[in-house]
């Protein structure tokens, strides 16, 4: 195994490990009308120490919460239930969660490093 490969692997591993904990809103529109869309932070709790935030909509009820088992951004829709995950502070306030510039830059950096690794 080349030393270049080891160095690239260490850089990518270090980047993954330095992902900071995020704060997320924690509510559901069934018990707090401010939690729905449009969202209002007034009277809505938040929690710190999450890996990611989620916003889910099912049967007209919006739920915003913290998750500890993912650190990626994505949206899924299945049988009328929509769920989006994001990795920025209080990002689950948005009407629609979107991919951040940090995610794009991380992916681009990984591709460039891999190209440099295999170019020589």
ABEGO torsion letter per residue (X at the ends): XBAAAAAAAAAAAAAAAABBBBBBBBBBAAABAAABOBBBABGBBBBBGBABBBBBBBGGBBBBBBBAABABBBBBBBGGBBBBBBABBGAAABABBBBBAAAAAAAAAAAAAAAAAAAX
